[in-house]
Amino acid sequence: MLDTAKGLQLLGAKTILTGIRPSLAQTLVGLGLDLGSIIIKGTLQSAIASALKNDLV
């Protein structure tokens, strides 16, 4: 998942990740993974709203 996001970033795309459960988010942070370049939203609706607001589409 993170490798795909990094690959997309190299192509100039932004990645928005949705639907991550709190337990998975804790695990990712606990592993020390860098999620700074990925936009994370709780729902698909909020991700679409963010993409439209920030002119990502």
DSSP file (Angstrom, degrees, kcal/mol; ACC not computed):
  #  RESIDUE AA STRUCTURE BP1 BP2  ACC     N-H-->O    O-->H-N    N-H-->O    O-->H-N    TCO  KAPPA ALPHA  PHI   PSI    X-CA   Y-CA   Z-CA
    1    1 A M     >        0   0    0      0, 0.0     4,-2.0     0, 0.0     5,-0.1   0.000 360.0 360.0 360.0 -47.7    0.0    0.0    0.0
    2    2 A L  H  >  +     0   0    0      2,-0.2     4,-2.3     1,-0.2     5,-0.2   0.867 360.0  53.8 -71.3 -34.6    2.7    2.5    0.9
    3    3 A D  H  > S+     0   0    0      2,-0.2     4,-2.3     1,-0.2    -1,-0.2   0.891 108.6  50.2 -64.6 -38.5    4.9    1.4   -2.0
    4    4 A T  H  > S+     0   0    0      2,-0.2     4,-2.5     1,-0.2    -2,-0.2   0.919 109.8  50.1 -64.2 -43.7    2.0    2.1   -4.3
    5    5 A A  H  X S+     0   0    0     -4,-2.0     4,-2.0     1,-0.2    -2,-0.2   0.893 111.0  49.1 -62.2 -40.3    1.4    5.5   -2.8
    6    6 A K  H  X S+     0   0    0     -4,-2.3     4,-1.8     2,-0.2    -1,-0.2   0.892 110.7  50.8 -66.1 -39.3    5.1    6.4   -3.2
    7    7 A G  H  X S+     0   0    0     -4,-2.3     4,-1.0     1,-0.2    -2,-0.2   0.900 109.8  49.6 -64.0 -41.2    5.0    5.2   -6.8
    8    8 A L  H  <>S+     0   0    0     -4,-2.5     5,-2.7     1,-0.2     3,-0.4   0.883 107.4  54.9 -64.1 -38.2    2.0    7.4   -7.5
    9    9 A Q  H ><5S+     0   0    0     -4,-2.0     3,-1.4     1,-0.2    -1,-0.2   0.884 103.1  55.7 -63.3 -37.7    3.8   10.4   -5.9
   10   10 A L  H 3<5S+     0   0    0     -4,-1.8    -1,-0.2     1,-0.3    -2,-0.2   0.804 106.4  51.7 -63.6 -28.0    6.7    9.9   -8.3
   11   11 A L  T 3<5S-     0   0    0     -4,-1.0    -1,-0.3    -3,-0.4    -2,-0.2   0.460 125.8-103.9 -86.5  -1.7    4.1   10.2  -11.1
   12   12 A G  T < 5S+     0   0    0     -3,-1.4     2,-0.2     1,-0.3    -3,-0.2   0.571  78.6 130.2  92.5  10.3    2.8   13.4   -9.7
   13   13 A A      < -     0   0    0     -5,-2.7     2,-0.4    -6,-0.1    -1,-0.3  -0.646  51.8-133.0 -96.8 155.2   -0.4   12.0   -8.2
   14   14 A K        -     0   0    0     -2,-0.2     2,-0.5    42,-0.2    24,-0.1  -0.834  17.5-140.3-102.0 144.9   -1.7   12.5   -4.6
   15   15 A T  E     -a   38   0A   0     22,-0.5    24,-2.5    -2,-0.4     2,-0.5  -0.915  13.0-169.5-109.5 129.7   -2.9    9.5   -2.7
   16   16 A I  E     -a   39   0A   0     -2,-0.5     2,-0.5    22,-0.2    24,-0.2  -0.982   9.2-160.7-116.2 121.6   -6.0    9.7   -0.4
   17   17 A L  E     -a   40   0A   0     22,-3.1    24,-2.7    -2,-0.5     2,-0.3  -0.867  13.2-178.9-104.6 131.8   -6.5    6.7    1.8
   18   18 A T  E     +a   41   0A   0     -2,-0.5    24,-0.2    22,-0.2    25,-0.1  -0.867  50.7  33.7-127.6 161.1   -9.9    6.0    3.3
   19   19 A G        +     0   0    0     22,-0.7     2,-0.5    23,-0.4    -1,-0.1   0.736  64.9 159.3  74.8  25.0  -11.5    3.5    5.6
   20   20 A I        -     0   0    0     21,-0.5    -1,-0.2    -3,-0.2    -3,-0.0  -0.710  37.1-132.2 -84.3 124.0   -8.6    2.8    7.9
   21   21 A R     >  -     0   0    0     -2,-0.5     4,-2.4     1,-0.1     3,-0.4  -0.407  20.2-115.8 -69.9 150.0   -9.7    1.3   11.2
   22   22 A P  H  > S+     0   0    0      0, 0.0     4,-2.4     0, 0.0     5,-0.2   0.860 115.5  55.5 -55.4 -37.0   -8.2    2.9   14.3
   23   23 A S  H  > S+     0   0    0      1,-0.2     4,-1.8     2,-0.2     5,-0.1   0.894 109.1  46.3 -66.0 -38.3   -6.4   -0.4   15.2
   24   24 A L  H  > S+     0   0    0     -3,-0.4     4,-2.6     2,-0.2    -1,-0.2   0.897 110.8  52.8 -69.3 -39.7   -4.7   -0.5   11.8
   25   25 A A  H  X S+     0   0    0     -4,-2.4     4,-2.3     1,-0.2     5,-0.2   0.914 109.0  50.1 -60.7 -42.5   -3.7    3.2   12.1
   26   26 A Q  H  X S+     0   0    0     -4,-2.4     4,-2.8     1,-0.2    -1,-0.2   0.903 110.3  50.4 -62.2 -40.9   -2.2    2.5   15.5
   27   27 A T  H  X S+     0   0    0     -4,-1.8     4,-1.8     2,-0.2    -2,-0.2   0.919 109.6  50.0 -63.3 -44.4   -0.3   -0.5   14.0
   28   28 A L  H  <>S+     0   0    0     -4,-2.6     5,-1.9     1,-0.2     4,-0.3   0.915 114.6  44.1 -61.3 -43.5    1.1    1.6   11.1
   29   29 A V  H ><5S+     0   0    0     -4,-2.3     3,-1.5     1,-0.2    -1,-0.2   0.903 110.6  55.2 -67.6 -40.8    2.2    4.4   13.5
   30   30 A G  H 3<5S+     0   0    0     -4,-2.8    -1,-0.2     1,-0.3    -2,-0.2   0.813 103.9  55.0 -61.8 -31.0    3.7    1.8   15.9
   31   31 A L  T 3<5S-     0   0    0     -4,-1.8    -1,-0.3    -5,-0.2    -2,-0.2   0.542 114.5-119.8 -78.8  -7.0    5.8    0.4   13.0
   32   32 A G  T < 5 +     0   0    0     -3,-1.5    -3,-0.2    -4,-0.3     2,-0.2   0.738  52.0 166.6  77.2  22.5    7.2    3.8   12.4
   33   33 A L      < -     0   0    0     -5,-1.9     2,-0.8     1,-0.1    -1,-0.2  -0.495  39.0-121.8 -74.0 140.3    5.9    4.1    8.8
   34   34 A D        +     0   0    0     -2,-0.2     3,-0.2     1,-0.1    -1,-0.1  -0.734  39.1 164.3 -85.9 108.9    6.0    7.5    7.3
   35   35 A L    >   +     0   0    0     -2,-0.8     3,-1.5     1,-0.1    -1,-0.1   0.167  41.0 112.0-106.5  15.2    2.5    8.5    6.2
   36   36 A G  T 3  S+     0   0    0      1,-0.3    -1,-0.1     3,-0.1    -2,-0.0   0.766  76.0  49.2 -62.8 -27.5    3.3   12.1    5.8
   37   37 A S  T 3  S+     0   0    0     -3,-0.2   -22,-0.5     2,-0.1     2,-0.5   0.466  98.5  81.7 -92.7  -0.3    2.8   12.1    2.1
   38   38 A I  E <  S-a   15   0A   0     -3,-1.5     2,-0.5   -24,-0.1   -22,-0.2  -0.897  73.1-138.0-109.8 131.7   -0.5   10.4    2.2
   39   39 A I  E     -a   16   0A   0    -24,-2.5   -22,-3.1    -2,-0.5     2,-0.5  -0.759  23.0-160.8 -84.2 127.8   -3.8   12.1    2.8
   40   40 A I  E     +a   17   0A   0     -2,-0.5     2,-0.3   -24,-0.2   -22,-0.2  -0.954  12.9 175.6-118.2 126.6   -5.9   10.0    5.2
   41   41 A K  E     -a   18   0A   0    -24,-2.7   -22,-0.7    -2,-0.5   -21,-0.5  -0.930  32.0-133.5-126.9 151.2   -9.7   10.5    5.6
   42   42 A G  S    S+     0   0    0     -2,-0.3   -23,-0.4   -24,-0.2     2,-0.3   0.810  86.5  26.3 -74.6 -31.6  -12.2    8.5    7.6
   43   43 A T  S  > S-     0   0    0    -25,-0.1     4,-1.8     1,-0.1     5,-0.1  -0.906  73.6-120.8-132.9 159.2  -14.8    8.1    4.9
   44   44 A L  H  > S+     0   0    0     -2,-0.3     4,-2.5     1,-0.2     5,-0.2   0.880 114.2  56.9 -63.5 -37.7  -15.0    8.1    1.1
   45   45 A Q  H  > S+     0   0    0      1,-0.2     4,-2.2     2,-0.2    -1,-0.2   0.918 108.0  45.6 -61.2 -44.5  -17.4   11.1    1.3
   46   46 A S  H  > S+     0   0    0      2,-0.2     4,-2.2     1,-0.2    -1,-0.2   0.838 111.5  53.7 -69.8 -30.6  -14.8   13.2    3.2
   47   47 A A  H  X S+     0   0    0     -4,-1.8     4,-2.5     2,-0.2    -2,-0.2   0.918 110.1  46.3 -67.5 -43.5  -12.1   12.1    0.8
   48   48 A I  H  X S+     0   0    0     -4,-2.5     4,-2.4     2,-0.2     5,-0.2   0.916 112.5  50.4 -64.8 -42.4  -14.0   13.2   -2.2
   49   49 A A  H  X S+     0   0    0     -4,-2.2     4,-2.5    -5,-0.2    -1,-0.2   0.906 111.9  48.3 -61.6 -41.5  -14.9   16.5   -0.5
   50   50 A S  H  X S+     0   0    0     -4,-2.2     4,-2.5     2,-0.2    -2,-0.2   0.908 110.7  50.5 -64.9 -42.7  -11.2   17.0    0.3
   51   51 A A  H  <>S+     0   0    0     -4,-2.5     5,-3.2     1,-0.2     6,-0.6   0.908 114.0  44.6 -62.9 -42.0  -10.1   16.2   -3.3
   52   52 A L  H ><5S+     0   0    0     -4,-2.4     3,-0.9     3,-0.2    -2,-0.2   0.903 114.2  49.2 -68.9 -40.7  -12.7   18.7   -4.7
   53   53 A K  H 3<5S+     0   0    0     -4,-2.5    -2,-0.2     1,-0.2    -1,-0.2   0.890 115.8  42.5 -65.3 -40.4  -11.8   21.4   -2.2
   54   54 A N  T 3<5S-     0   0    0     -4,-2.5    -1,-0.2    -5,-0.2    -2,-0.2   0.239 112.2-117.0 -94.4  13.3   -8.1   21.1   -2.8
   55   55 A D  T < 5 +     0   0    0     -3,-0.9    -3,-0.2     1,-0.1    -4,-0.1   0.892  67.1 142.2  54.5  47.1   -8.4   20.8   -6.6
   56   56 A L      <       0   0    0     -5,-3.2   -42,-0.2     1,-0.2    -4,-0.2   0.483 360.0 360.0 -93.6  -4.7   -7.0   17.3   -6.7
   57   57 A V              0   0    0     -6,-0.6    -1,-0.2    -5,-0.1    -5,-0.1   0.390 360.0 360.0-114.6 360.0   -9.3   16.1   -9.4
